[in-house]
Structure formats: C-alpha cells, structure tokens
C-alpha cells in the first residue's frame, strides 16, 4: 500500500485566532499513521489567514477522510477542505 500527500486548507473561525496555537492543536489531533509534512499560510481576506498543512496518509481506508474529520473537530476551526492530492 502506498502513501498519499494531501494539501489541506484549514480556515480558522476568526482572524483573532493564534495560528501557532491552532497549528499545534492540528498536529495533536492527527490520527495514528498520519503525519504533517509542513505548513504554509495563505492570506484570504480581511486579516483572515488559512493554514495549509501537507498531510501524508496511507493510500486506503478512506484516504484523507479521517484527517478531515479530526481537523474539523479541533476548537477554532471553521472549515477543512482538501486542495490537492497526489501519491508519494
């Protein structure tokens, strides 16, 4: 079974959210077998900045769905979307 790299877009609930703290919460919420291979930040609008983690998961058993669910359950996260997926 191979691995998949997925760039995800995590929108914070408001511009006042501390992105460093949110990044730590996302890392702590990762399901077993998944890992983050770096974060980028994207200025969206009106001071709102999205986090763009690249997540490595096993290719199977739902792919990125478990990570999406985990990230969605983190406090201060408004939404989670998969931007790009590719095999590693």
C-alpha positions in Angstrom: 0.0 0.0 0.0 1.4 3.4 -1.0 1.1 6.8 0.6 -0.8 9.9 -0.4 0.2 13.6 0.2 -2.8 15.9 0.6 -2.5 19.7 0.8 -5.4 20.8 3.0 -6.9 24.2 3.7 -7.9 24.8 7.3 -9.9 28.0 7.9 -9.8 29.4 11.4 -13.0 30.6 13.0 -11.9 34.2 13.1 -8.9 36.5 12.3 -8.1 36.7 16.0 -7.2 33.0 16.3 -3.5 32.5 17.2 -2.3 30.4 14.2 0.7 29.0 16.0 -1.6 27.6 18.7 -4.0 26.3 16.1 -1.2 24.6 14.2 -0.2 22.8 17.5 -3.8 21.7 18.0 -4.0 20.3 14.5 -0.7 18.4 15.0 -2.1 16.9 18.2 -5.3 15.8 16.6 -3.7 13.7 13.9 -5.0 10.2 13.7 -2.5 7.3 14.1 -0.5 6.7 10.9 -0.9 10.3 9.6 1.9 12.9 9.7 2.2 16.6 8.7 5.0 17.4 6.3 5.0 21.2 6.7 2.6 24.1 6.9 2.1 27.1 4.7 -0.1 30.1 5.3 -2.4 31.8 2.8 -3.8 35.3 3.3 -7.5 35.0 2.5 -9.2 38.4 3.1 -9.8 40.9 5.9 -7.0 39.7 8.0 -8.1 36.1 7.8 -5.2 33.6 7.2 -5.7 30.0 6.3 -3.3 27.2 7.3 -2.3 24.9 4.5 -0.8 21.7 6.1 0.5 18.9 3.8 -0.6 15.6 5.3 0.9 12.2 4.5 -1.6 9.3 4.9 -1.8 5.7 3.8 -3.5 5.2 0.5 -6.5 3.2 1.6 -9.2 3.0 4.3 -10.8 6.3 3.3 -7.7 8.3 2.5 -7.8 11.8 3.9 -11.3 11.5 5.4 -10.1 10.6 8.9 -7.7 13.6 8.9 -10.5 15.9 7.7 -12.8 14.7 10.5 -10.0 15.1 13.1 -9.2 18.6 11.9 -12.9 19.6 11.8 -13.2 18.6 15.5 -10.4 21.0 16.6 -11.6 24.1 18.5 -11.3 27.3 16.5 -11.5 25.5 13.1 -14.3 26.9 10.8 -13.8 24.5 7.9 -11.4 22.0 6.3 -11.0 21.3 2.6 -8.7 19.1 0.5 -6.9 21.4 -2.0 -4.6 18.9 -3.8 -3.9 15.1 -3.6 -1.0 13.1 -5.0 0.8 9.9 -4.5 4.2 9.8 -2.7 
